[in-house]
Amino acid sequence: MNLVDPLSVYALWLRDVKRFLRAPSRIIGSIAMPLLFLVFLGFGFSGAAIPGLPEGVDYLQYLVPGMVGFTMLFGASFAGMSILSDQDVGFLKEILVAPVSRTSIVLGRIAGGSTTALVQAGLILLLSIPLGFEVDSLLSLPLAVVFLVLIAVTFVGFGVALASQFSDSEGFGLVVQFVIFPLFFLSGAIYPVGSLPDPVQLLALANPLTYGVDGLRAVLVGTSSYPVAVDLGALVLSSVVMVGIGTYLFERVEAV
C-alpha cells in the first residue's frame, strides 16, 4: 500500500467538491456572516478614527482581507464536519477499511476542504468589489492565492485533527465555534493587533490567522504589520504542523 495514492486523494477531493457545489444553501450560509460583517462594519466605521489603522488606508480596504481570512477560517475548520457526517452514514467506515492509507484519506479531505474554502473566499472577495474595495495590484493576486491556500490547509488540518477526536457532530460544532471566534478576534481581521494589550498581543502572535490576514493585507492593500516573508514562513510552518497533527490523529481513528 502506497503512503500516498493520488487516485484516492483525487476521488475524495472530487466527492467533497461535488457535495459542496450541489448544496446552494451551504454556499450561501458560508458567506452570509462574513458578508454581513463586511457591510455593517465596513460602512458603519467608514471614516472613523480607529486606533492603529494605517495612515491613508480606508477601513473598508483594511477590513476586506480580514473578512476573506475569516471566511477561510470558518469554511476550512468546518470541513471536519464532513468526516462526522460520513461517519453517521457509514461512508467513513468504508474508506477506513479500504486498501488505502490513512495519509491519502487525510490529504484528500484537506484538498477538498481547501478547495471549497477557496471558493467561499473568492466569492467574498468578488462581492467586496461592488462595495468599493480596490485591489492594490492585479499582479499580486497569485501571491494572494498562495496565502489563501496556506490558510486553508492550516485550518482544514485543524478541522480534521479536531473531528478525529469526536464521535458526534453536535459536540464538534460547539467546540469549533468556541475556537473560531477567539482566533478571528485575535487575528487583526477587524482591528489592528497593536491596539490590544501586550499579553493579548502575544496570543495573537501565536495565531496562524494573524499572519494569514496580514499577508493578504500586504498583497491586496499594500500595507502590513510584518514583512511578507515572515507571514509566508509562519503559514508554511503552521500548515505543515497542522497537516502532520491531523494525519497522526486520524490514523488512530477506529473503523467502527
C-alpha positions as CSV (number, residue, x, y, z in Angstrom):
1,M,0.0,0.0,0.0
2,N,1.4,3.3,-1.1
3,L,1.7,6.0,1.6
4,V,0.1,8.5,-0.8
5,D,-2.3,7.2,-3.5
6,P,-3.0,10.1,-5.9
7,L,-6.1,8.5,-7.3
8,S,-7.7,8.1,-3.9
9,V,-6.8,11.7,-3.0
10,Y,-8.4,12.9,-6.2
11,A,-11.6,10.8,-5.6
12,L,-12.1,12.2,-2.1
13,W,-11.4,15.7,-3.4
14,L,-13.9,15.4,-6.2
15,R,-16.5,14.0,-3.8
16,D,-16.2,16.9,-1.4
17,V,-16.3,19.5,-4.2
18,K,-19.4,17.9,-5.7
19,R,-21.1,17.8,-2.4
20,F,-20.4,21.5,-1.9
21,L,-21.5,22.6,-5.3
22,R,-24.7,20.6,-5.1
23,A,-25.7,22.4,-1.9
24,P,-26.5,26.1,-2.7
25,S,-27.7,26.6,0.9
26,R,-24.3,25.7,2.2
27,I,-22.6,28.1,-0.2
28,I,-24.9,30.9,0.8
29,G,-24.7,30.1,4.5
30,S,-20.9,30.0,4.4
31,I,-20.6,33.6,3.0
32,A,-23.6,35.2,4.8
33,M,-21.9,36.0,8.1
34,P,-18.6,37.4,6.6
35,L,-20.7,39.5,4.1
36,L,-22.8,40.9,7.0
37,F,-19.6,41.8,8.9
38,L,-18.2,43.4,5.8
39,V,-21.3,45.5,5.0
40,F,-22.2,46.6,8.6
41,L,-18.6,47.2,9.9
42,G,-17.2,48.5,6.6
43,F,-19.8,51.2,6.2
44,G,-20.6,51.7,9.9
45,F,-17.0,52.5,10.7
46,S,-16.1,54.2,7.4
47,G,-14.2,57.4,8.2
48,A,-14.0,56.6,11.9
49,A,-10.7,57.3,13.7
50,I,-9.7,53.7,14.6
51,P,-6.5,53.5,16.7
52,G,-3.6,51.8,14.9
53,L,-5.2,51.9,11.5
54,P,-2.5,52.5,8.9
55,E,-2.5,56.1,7.7
56,G,-4.2,56.7,4.4
57,V,-6.0,53.3,4.4
58,D,-9.8,53.3,4.3
59,Y,-11.4,51.0,6.9
60,L,-13.2,49.0,4.1
61,Q,-9.8,48.4,2.5
62,Y,-8.5,47.3,5.8
63,L,-11.5,45.1,6.6
64,V,-11.8,43.1,3.4
65,P,-8.7,40.9,3.8
66,G,-9.8,40.2,7.3
67,M,-13.2,39.0,6.1
68,V,-11.6,36.9,3.4
69,G,-9.4,35.3,6.1
70,F,-12.4,34.8,8.4
71,T,-14.3,33.1,5.5
72,M,-11.3,30.8,5.0
73,L,-11.1,30.0,8.8
74,F,-14.9,29.3,9.0
75,G,-15.1,27.2,5.9
76,A,-11.9,25.3,6.4
77,S,-12.4,24.4,10.0
78,F,-15.9,23.1,9.3
79,A,-14.5,20.8,6.7
80,G,-14.0,18.4,9.6
81,M,-17.8,18.3,9.9
82,S,-17.9,16.2,6.7
83,I,-15.9,13.5,8.4
84,L,-18.5,13.2,11.1
85,S,-21.4,13.2,8.6
86,D,-19.7,10.4,6.7
87,Q,-19.4,8.6,10.0
88,D,-23.1,8.9,10.5
89,V,-24.0,7.4,7.1
90,G,-21.3,4.7,7.3
91,F,-19.1,6.0,4.5
92,L,-16.2,6.7,6.8
93,K,-16.1,3.1,7.9
94,E,-16.0,2.0,4.2
95,I,-13.0,4.2,3.4
96,L,-11.2,3.3,6.6
97,V,-11.3,-0.5,5.8
98,A,-10.4,0.1,2.1
99,P,-6.8,-0.7,1.0
100,V,-5.9,3.0,1.1
101,S,-3.5,4.6,3.5
102,R,-4.9,7.0,6.1
103,T,-2.5,9.6,4.8
104,S,-4.2,9.5,1.4
105,I,-7.6,9.9,3.1
106,V,-6.4,12.9,5.1
107,L,-4.8,14.5,2.1
108,G,-8.0,14.0,0.1
109,R,-10.0,15.6,2.8
110,I,-7.6,18.5,3.1
111,A,-7.6,19.0,-0.7
112,G,-11.4,19.0,-0.8
113,G,-11.9,21.3,2.2
114,S,-9.2,23.7,1.0
115,T,-10.9,23.9,-2.5
116,T,-14.3,24.7,-1.0
117,A,-12.8,27.2,1.4
118,L,-11.1,28.9,-1.6
119,V,-14.4,29.2,-3.4
120,Q,-16.0,30.8,-0.4
121,A,-13.2,33.3,0.0
122,G,-13.2,34.1,-3.7
123,L,-16.9,34.9,-3.5
124,I,-16.4,37.3,-0.6
125,L,-13.5,39.0,-2.5
126,L,-15.7,39.4,-5.6
127,L,-18.7,40.7,-3.6
128,S,-16.5,43.3,-1.9
129,I,-15.5,45.0,-5.2
130,P,-19.0,46.5,-5.8
131,L,-18.9,47.7,-2.2
132,G,-15.8,49.8,-3.0
133,F,-12.8,47.5,-2.4
134,E,-9.9,48.0,-4.7
135,V,-7.0,45.6,-5.2
136,D,-3.7,47.4,-4.9
137,S,-2.2,45.5,-7.8
138,L,-3.6,42.7,-10.0
139,L,0.0,41.3,-10.2
140,S,-0.2,40.5,-6.5
141,L,-3.3,38.2,-6.9
142,P,-1.2,35.0,-7.5
143,L,0.6,35.6,-4.2
144,A,-2.8,36.2,-2.5
145,V,-3.9,32.8,-3.8
146,V,-0.8,31.3,-2.2
147,F,-1.7,32.8,1.2
148,L,-5.3,31.6,0.8
149,V,-4.2,28.1,0.1
150,L,-1.9,28.1,3.1
151,I,-4.6,29.4,5.4
152,A,-7.0,26.7,4.1
153,V,-4.5,23.9,4.5
154,T,-3.7,25.0,8.1
155,F,-7.3,25.2,9.2
156,V,-8.6,22.1,7.3
157,G,-5.8,20.2,9.0
158,F,-7.1,21.7,12.3
159,G,-10.6,20.6,11.5
160,V,-9.6,17.1,10.6
161,A,-7.5,16.8,13.8
162,L,-10.4,18.0,15.9
163,A,-13.0,15.9,14.1
164,S,-10.8,12.8,14.8
165,Q,-11.5,13.3,18.5
166,F,-15.3,13.4,18.3
167,S,-18.0,10.9,17.6
168,D,-20.9,13.4,17.2
169,S,-21.3,16.4,15.0
170,E,-23.1,18.5,17.7
171,G,-20.1,18.4,20.1
172,F,-17.7,19.1,17.3
173,G,-19.7,22.1,16.1
174,L,-19.9,23.7,19.5
175,V,-16.1,23.3,20.1
176,V,-15.2,24.6,16.6
177,Q,-17.3,27.7,17.2
178,F,-15.7,28.2,20.6
179,V,-12.3,28.1,19.0
180,I,-13.1,30.0,15.8
181,F,-14.2,33.3,17.2
182,P,-11.2,33.8,19.6
183,L,-8.9,33.1,16.6
184,F,-10.9,35.6,14.5
185,F,-10.8,38.4,17.0
186,L,-7.1,37.8,17.8
187,S,-6.1,37.9,14.1
188,G,-6.3,41.6,13.4
189,A,-9.1,41.0,11.0
190,I,-11.3,43.8,12.2
191,Y,-8.9,46.0,14.2
192,P,-5.1,46.3,14.4
193,V,-3.4,43.8,16.7
194,G,-1.2,46.6,18.0
195,S,-4.2,48.2,19.8
196,L,-4.6,45.1,22.0
197,P,-3.0,44.8,25.5
198,D,0.5,43.4,25.5
199,P,-0.4,39.9,26.9
200,V,-3.2,39.6,24.3
201,Q,-0.8,40.6,21.6
202,L,1.4,37.6,22.5
203,L,-1.6,35.3,22.0
204,A,-2.2,37.0,18.6
205,L,1.4,36.2,17.6
206,A,0.7,32.5,18.2
207,N,-2.4,32.6,15.9
208,P,-1.7,31.5,12.3
209,L,-4.6,33.5,11.1
210,T,-2.8,36.7,12.2
211,Y,-0.1,36.1,9.6
212,G,-2.7,35.0,7.0
213,V,-4.7,38.2,7.3
214,D,-1.6,40.3,7.5
215,G,-0.2,38.6,4.4
216,L,-3.4,39.1,2.5
217,R,-3.5,42.7,3.5
218,A,0.1,43.2,2.3
219,V,-0.6,41.8,-1.2
220,L,-4.1,43.1,-1.7
221,V,-4.0,46.5,0.0
222,G,-0.3,47.3,0.2
223,T,0.0,47.6,3.9
224,S,1.0,45.1,6.6
225,S,2.4,44.9,10.2
226,Y,5.0,42.2,9.4
227,P,7.2,41.5,6.4
228,V,5.6,39.3,3.7
229,A,8.3,36.8,4.2
230,V,7.5,36.4,7.9
231,D,3.8,36.0,7.1
232,L,4.5,33.4,4.5
233,G,7.0,31.5,6.6
234,A,4.7,31.4,9.6
235,L,1.8,30.0,7.4
236,V,4.1,27.4,5.8
237,L,5.1,26.2,9.2
238,S,1.5,26.2,10.6
239,S,0.2,24.3,7.5
240,V,2.9,21.6,7.8
241,V,2.3,21.2,11.6
242,M,-1.5,21.0,11.3
243,V,-1.4,18.5,8.4
244,G,1.0,16.4,10.4
245,I,-1.2,16.5,13.6
246,G,-4.3,15.9,11.5
247,T,-2.7,12.8,9.9
248,Y,-1.4,11.5,13.2
249,L,-4.7,11.8,15.0
250,F,-6.8,10.5,12.0
251,E,-4.6,7.4,11.8
252,R,-5.8,6.5,15.3
253,V,-9.5,6.6,14.4
254,E,-11.1,3.1,14.6
255,A,-13.2,1.8,11.7
256,V,-16.3,1.1,13.8
